[in-house]
C-alpha cells in the first residue's frame, strides 16, 4: 500500500522511462483549474530536493493566467495608473528614476508572478555593492542606504498593488 504524502507537498510518481516526476500547484486559472509546475529527476531523492525548492520558491505566490506580464511592464502601468494620480509630479519623477535606473536593469524582464524574496534580496545586495550600472560623477558606484530604502518603498508599493 502506498504512503500518503502530506498536504501541500506535491505529487510524486515514477514514470515509465524510470525517471521520477513531481508536480505542485502554483496558482489557479480564472475557471478555478489549477496551474501546475512540473519537475523531473533521475532519483526520487533528487526529485524531492527539487520539489521542495520549488515549493519554497512559489510559497506566498498565487499565480493566475494573466501573470505573464514582466515586472518592467507592470511598473510602467503602476506609475501611470496608481502612482501618477496620487503623488506630486516631482515625486513621480523620483519614482521613475528609481525604476528606470535601479529596478528595471535587475528585474525588469522577469514575470511579476515569478519574483521571489530571494530575487529582491539579490537586487538590494547588488545595489549596495555596485549601485547602478553607470557611474555617478559625485557618488561613484555605491548607493546610500536611504536611497535603497526609497527604492524598496517604491518596489513594495508597486508589488502590493499587483497583488
Buried (B, 14 or more C-beta within 10 A) or exposed (E): EEEEEEEEBBEBEEEEEEBBBBBBBBBBEEEEEEBEBEBBBEEBEBBBEBBBEBBEBBEEBEBEEEBEEBBBBBBBBBBEEBBBEEBEEEEBEBBBBBBBBBBBBBBBEBBBBBBBEEBBEEBBEBBEEEBBEEEEEEEEEBBEEEBBEBBBEBBEBBBEEBE
